[in-house]
Amino acid sequence: MNLPRPIAWTDEGIEILDQTLLPGREQYLVLDTVAGMAEAISQLRVRGAPLIGIAGAYGVALAARCDGRTSGGRDALLARVERAAHELVVTRPTAVNLRWAIERMLAVARATAGDEVELAAALEAEARAIHEEDREMCARIGRFGAAFVPDGATVLTHCNAGALATGGMGTALAPIYTAHAAGRAVRVIADETRPLLQGSRLTAWELSRAGIDVTVIADNMAASRLRRGDVSAIFVGADRIAANGDTANKIGTYPLALAARAHGVPFYVAAPRSTFDLAIATGEGIPIEERRAEEVVAWNGTRTAPQGVAAWNPAFDVTPAELVTGFITDAGVLSAHEIAARLRD
């Protein structure tokens, strides 16, 4: 399959595909500073919970590599790495993968003996490991989820939880890619996903270049499409899942889950174990990022609402666990009641 590569570690820095320019332009940027990586994450040049975890890990490693060129000793370098970790972790508060990856990097930094060169090498190796583990987790999610994508299926998805959002083939799109690779005919309906159109700009772009039949609909058309009765299942990703199964995902996921329940359509959440936050009991404890009003009242620099009109712009909503048919993880397909027992360390 012709899947995009949204991030890579290179000798020059961290190479990312600037997702704000898709689908019109496929442009790669090389980031060689922590500030550049923080800006890329906050401005959605790299996005998707698993991918920003990888990006955060690479950002921490980049801090060690860049700062390691100056003198000051190991302790000074460790202090700079910790400052970089703080700068990165605050960029997107809802996605738990970012904090998970950065805390993992800090644990390695603090446990590594030796000089600056050894510390930098250890952090680069850990970041690469996080990336590779994510690629493998996506493949496992794809294998488990493909059981729900029979030949001739039509599935609906929201936002983008594919190769552009992960280190591999995606989470919500992984079952679709796996079924397609097995020779099954699969059709996908992609919500456009207001206000930044990740569905129409990103999901439709990567599915079409992989040769998968995809149709874009406006978000407010989803319930009417479900009423037609031709949608086999809904697959979405997640940015954080509480211990009881309440799921934070891109705004618009909650009404989609309500519509799925009303029309008897299975609603699956696909996410790796790193997206489950067992320290949070319910969705009430998940912090919800609010973004700039300009994303709602303007598009691509053109004002679409009158001057002076306010906008409410939460990036995510929380879907109650009782609306989720099953959680497709790299550890298997779980019900909400199985999360704590199966995933707790």
Secondary structure, DSSP 8 states (H G I E B T S, - for coil): ------EEE-SSSEEEE-GGGTTT---EEEE-SHHHHHHHHHTTSS-SHHHHHHHHHHHHHHHHHHHTTS-SHHHHHHHHHHHHHHHHHTS-SS-HHHHHHHHHHHHHHHH--S-HHHHHHHHHHHHHHHHHHHHHHHHHHHHHHGGG--TTEEEEE-S--BGGGSSSSBSTTHHHHHHHHTT--EEEEEE--TTTTHIIIIIHHHHHHTT-EEEEE-GGGHHHHHHTT---EEEE--SEEETT--EEEETTHHHHHHHHHHHT--EEEE--GGGEETT--SGGGS---B--THHHHEETTEE-S-TT-----BSEEEE-GGG-SEEEETTEEE-GGGHHHHH--
